[in-house]
């Protein structure tokens, strides 16, 4: 399975999502994270500590001899139209993280508009950095996106300082000492389960088409 994380805006949790989905998928099959972002945020994260999966840049990826059951790709912010088309057609699922603020939602709308013009664009939107109660920003944005009919993960990622601590330590969030670390991990585990369920559904449809009526 190939999962690509992409956004037209930086600062929406793209690398954090790639890191933690790779950590989740590693529990099911050998997983490779390809850092295709010129900022190399995932590689920098990995260099500070130890992650349970391999992280390489896009140039090293082709030289990896062993096959991997899952591949997660962290992409540059604001990919070019041609790059976006390639990303959308060469993965099993394109994940679009967005924070519940107007600038991020504007960027999301633009990206969805570009994807609508592609023949194949299997994507799903992920709400990230959801502010804590009593803010209703996350709930309100989820309700708004649901009314549009756009594909949206049931789970979302709440905003916790534990994720920043994980980036500084070079680990997944479950390895940091923070009272919210386990809750943060469970947010990503819930999304990871949705990713697996989606992929199994797509594979099942493919098998039905191969078998025929």
C-alpha positions in Angstrom: 0.0 0.0 0.0 1.2 3.5 -0.9 -0.1 6.4 1.1 0.8 10.0 0.2 0.4 13.0 2.5 0.0 16.2 0.6 -1.1 19.8 1.2 -1.1 23.2 -0.6 -0.2 24.8 2.7 2.6 24.3 5.2 2.1 24.0 8.9 -0.9 21.7 8.8 0.8 18.6 10.3 1.8 17.0 7.1 5.1 15.5 8.4 3.6 14.7 11.8 0.9 12.7 9.9 3.4 10.9 7.7 5.5 9.9 10.7 2.7 8.6 12.8 0.9 6.8 10.0 4.1 5.1 9.1 4.6 4.1 12.8 1.1 2.7 12.8 1.4 0.8 9.6 4.8 -0.6 10.7 2.8 -2.7 13.2 1.1 -4.5 10.3 3.9 -4.8 7.7 7.4 -3.4 7.0 6.9 0.3 6.2 9.1 2.8 4.4 8.7 6.5 4.7 10.0 8.5 1.7 10.7 12.2 2.5 10.1 14.0 -0.8 9.9 17.4 0.8 12.9 19.7 0.0 12.8 20.8 3.7 13.5 17.1 4.7 11.4 17.5 7.8 10.9 13.7 8.2 14.6 13.0 7.8 15.5 15.7 10.3 12.9 14.3 12.7 14.3 10.8 12.3 17.9 12.0 12.8 17.2 13.2 16.3 16.3 9.9 17.7 14.9 6.5 16.7 11.8 5.6 14.7 10.5 2.0 14.2 10.7 2.3 10.4 13.2 3.4 7.7 13.1 7.0 6.4 14.9 7.9 3.1 14.8 10.7 0.7 13.2 10.3 -2.8 16.6 9.7 -4.4 17.5 6.9 -2.0 14.1 5.2 -2.3 14.9 3.5 -5.6 18.0 1.9 -4.2 16.2 0.2 -1.3 16.6 -3.6 -2.2 14.0 -5.1 0.1 10.3 -4.8 -0.7 8.1 -3.0 1.8 4.5 -3.8 2.6 3.6 -0.2 3.1 5.1 3.1 1.8 4.3 6.5 3.2 5.3 9.6 1.2 5.8 13.0 2.7 5.6 15.6 0.0 6.5 19.3 -0.5 4.0 21.9 0.4 2.1 23.3 -2.6 3.0 20.7 -5.2 3.0 21.7 -8.9 -0.1 20.6 -10.9 1.9 17.9 -12.8 3.4 16.6 -9.5 0.0 16.5 -7.9 -1.4 14.5 -10.8 1.5 12.1 -10.5 1.0 11.8 -6.7 -2.7 11.2 -7.0 -2.5 8.5 -9.7 0.5 6.6 -8.2 -0.8 6.0 -4.7 -3.6 4.0 -3.1 -4.7 6.9 -1.0 -3.9 10.6 -0.9 -4.3 12.1 2.5 -5.0 15.9 2.7 -4.3 17.2 6.3 -5.9 20.6 7.2 -6.1 22.6 10.3 -9.5 24.1 11.2 -8.6 27.7 10.2 -9.6 29.8 7.2 -6.2 30.0 5.5 -5.8 26.2 5.6 -9.3 25.6 4.4 -8.8 28.0 1.5 -5.7 26.0 0.5 -7.6 22.8 0.9 -10.4 24.1 -1.4 -7.8 24.9 -4.0 -6.3 21.5 -3.8 -9.6 19.7 -4.0 -10.4 21.9 -7.1 -7.2 20.7 -8.7 -7.9 17.0 -7.8 -11.4 17.3 -9.3 -9.8 17.7 -12.7 -7.9 14.4 -12.5 -9.3 11.1 -13.8 -8.1 9.2 -10.7 -7.8 11.0 -7.3 -8.4 8.7 -4.3 -8.1 11.2 -1.5 -9.4 11.8 2.0 -9.3 14.9 4.2 -7.8 14.7 7.7 -8.5 17.4 10.3 -5.4 18.1 12.3 -4.3 20.4 15.2 -7.9 20.5 16.5 -8.0 23.0 19.4 -9.2 21.7 22.8 -12.5 22.4 24.5 -14.2 24.9 24.8 -13.2 25.7 21.2 -15.8 24.4 18.7 -13.6 25.1 15.7 -12.9 21.4 15.0 -16.6 20.4 15.3 -17.8 23.3 13.2 -15.3 22.7 10.4 -16.1 19.0 10.4 -19.8 19.7 10.1 -19.1 22.1 7.2 -16.9 19.6 5.3 -19.5 16.9 5.9 -22.2 19.0 4.2 -20.0 19.4 1.1 -19.9 15.7 0.6 -16.1 15.7 0.5 -14.4 12.5 1.7 -13.3 13.0 5.3 -11.7 10.8 7.9 -14.0 10.0 10.8 -11.1 10.5 13.2 -9.2 13.7 13.7 -5.9 14.8 15.3 -6.2 17.0 18.4 -3.6 19.6 19.1 -1.2 18.5 21.8 2.3 19.7 22.8 3.3 16.0 22.9 3.7 16.0 19.1 6.2 18.8 19.3 8.1 16.9 22.0 8.1 13.8 19.7 9.6 15.9 16.9 12.3 17.2 19.2 13.1 13.7 20.5 13.1 12.1 17.1 10.5 9.5 18.2 6.8 8.7 17.7 4.5 10.5 20.2 3.9 7.3 22.2 7.6 7.4 23.3 7.6 10.8 24.9 6.8 11.6 28.5 3.7 13.7 28.4 0.2 13.2 29.9 -1.4 13.5 26.4 1.1 11.4 24.5 -1.0 8.2 24.6 -4.2 10.1 23.6 -2.3 11.7 20.7 -1.2 8.3 19.5 -4.7 6.9 19.7 -5.9 9.7 17.5 -3.4 8.6 14.8 -4.1 4.9 15.4 -7.8 5.5 14.8 -7.0 7.2 11.5 -4.5 4.4 10.6 -7.3 1.8 11.0 -9.4 3.8 8.6 -6.6 3.8 6.1 -6.3 0.1 6.3 -10.0 -0.4 6.0 -10.1 1.9 3.0 -7.3 0.0 1.3 -9.0 -3.4 2.0 -12.2 -2.0 0.5 -10.4 -0.9 -2.7 -8.5 -4.2 -3.0 -11.8 -6.0 -2.7 -13.3 -3.9 -5.5 -10.3 -4.7 -7.6 -10.7 -8.4 -7.1 -14.4 -8.2 -8.0 -13.5 -6.5 -11.2 -10.8 -9.1 -12.0 -13.2 -11.9 -11.4 -16.0 -10.3 -13.4 -19.7 -11.0 -13.2 
